Amino acid sequence: MPKAAGPRVMAEMVEDYAAAARAALAAGFDALIVDAARGYLLGSWLSPLTNRRDDDLGGDLERRARFPLEVFAAVRAAWPQDRVLGATVTAADWAAGGATVEDAVAVARLLSEAGCDVIEVTAGGTIARTRPLYDPYYLVSYSDRIRNEAGIATIATGAITTVDQANTILAAGRADLCLLLDS
């Protein structure tokens, strides 16, 4: 059964993320993405479905975002300013009471202020019982909102499978990059 992480464990996690960034730099990577989505560790802090803490790290979005932002700041400090640093954000949990695109826009703004260069947009995956809506453009509307409302570059993901689809998304200004799904 999961239990709330205490200050010592959280400090270790922050250092582990910073160490991973230093290792990626030593390995020669040019870009790094911090995954704060889909119910993974940092994503579980951001979602009201999985963050049920009753201290200053739970509750409203500002409090739920504190630890992921602390981790991001440590990674930003370990990663050179001249290399791309991004974050993956869940644009919607697709479940009642879960994170919404409005939450994702707010998180993207906070990450941008913390030195994030680009947001990889995803949705769902936080809990098992979600209602996904799949089509080639199912995440593009989220990317569009985050890009234009938070003023940060985005990476559209999802079921984009052709160069024509990617070019359409980019030409319309709905994303800055696209990840193609290998079908």
Backbone hydrogen bonds, N-H to C=O, Kabsch-Sander energy under -0.5 kcal/mol:
donor,donor_aa,acceptor,acceptor_aa,energy
10,M,6,G,-2.5
11,A,7,P,-2.3
12,E,8,R,-2.0
13,M,9,V,-2.3
14,V,10,M,-2.3
15,E,11,A,-2.1
16,D,12,E,-2.4
17,Y,13,M,-2.3
18,A,14,V,-2.1
19,A,15,E,-2.8
20,A,16,D,-2.2
21,A,17,Y,-2.0
22,R,18,A,-2.2
23,A,19,A,-2.3
24,A,20,A,-2.3
25,L,21,A,-2.2
26,A,22,R,-2.4
27,A,23,A,-1.8
28,G,25,L,-1.4
29,F,24,A,-2.3
32,L,84,V,-1.8
34,V,86,G,-2.5
35,D,33,I,-0.6
36,A,34,V,-0.8
36,A,88,T,-1.8
40,Y,37,A,-2.3
42,L,35,D,-0.5
44,S,40,Y,-2.9
45,W,41,L,-0.8
45,W,42,L,-0.6
46,L,42,L,-1.3
47,S,43,G,-1.7
50,T,47,S,-0.7
51,N,47,S,-2.5
52,R,50,T,-1.0
58,G,55,D,-1.5
60,D,58,G,-0.6
64,R,60,D,-2.5
65,A,61,L,-2.2
66,R,63,R,-1.0
69,L,65,A,-2.4
70,E,66,R,-2.0
71,V,67,F,-2.5
72,F,68,P,-2.6
73,A,69,L,-2.5
74,A,70,E,-1.8
75,V,71,V,-2.3
76,R,72,F,-3.0
77,A,73,A,-2.1
78,A,74,A,-1.3
79,W,75,V,-1.3
83,R,80,P,-1.6
84,V,30,D,-1.0
86,G,32,L,-3.2
87,A,118,V,-1.9
88,T,34,V,-2.3
89,V,120,E,-2.5
90,T,36,A,-0.7
91,A,89,V,-0.6
91,A,122,T,-3.8
93,D,99,A,-2.4
98,G,95,A,-2.3
104,A,100,T,-2.1
105,V,101,V,-2.4
106,A,102,E,-2.0
107,V,103,D,-2.7
108,A,104,A,-2.7
109,R,105,V,-2.1
110,L,106,A,-2.1
111,L,107,V,-2.8
112,S,108,A,-2.5
113,E,109,R,-2.3
114,A,110,L,-1.2
115,G,112,S,-1.7
116,C,111,L,-2.5
117,D,85,L,-3.5
118,V,85,L,-0.7
119,I,153,A,-2.4
120,E,87,A,-2.6
120,E,118,V,-0.5
121,V,119,I,-0.6
121,V,155,I,-2.2
122,T,89,V,-2.1
124,G,92,A,-3.1
130,T,128,A,-1.4
131,R,94,W,-1.5
135,D,133,L,-0.5
138,Y,135,D,-2.0
140,V,137,Y,-1.0
141,S,137,Y,-0.8
143,S,139,L,-2.2
144,D,140,V,-2.9
145,R,141,S,-2.2
146,I,142,Y,-2.7
147,R,143,S,-2.9
148,N,144,D,-2.5
149,E,145,R,-3.0
150,A,146,I,-2.1
151,G,147,R,-0.7
152,I,146,I,-0.6
152,I,147,R,-0.5
153,A,117,D,-0.7
155,I,119,I,-2.6
156,A,154,T,-0.5
156,A,177,L,-2.8
159,A,135,D,-0.6
161,T,159,A,-0.6
166,A,162,T,-2.1
167,N,163,V,-3.1
168,T,164,D,-2.1
169,I,165,Q,-2.2
170,L,166,A,-2.7
171,A,167,N,-2.9
172,A,168,T,-1.7
173,G,170,L,-1.5
174,R,169,I,-2.2
175,A,169,I,-0.5
176,D,154,T,-2.3
177,L,154,T,-1.5
179,L,156,A,-2.6
180,L,178,C,-0.5
181,L,160,I,-4.0
183,S,181,L,-0.9
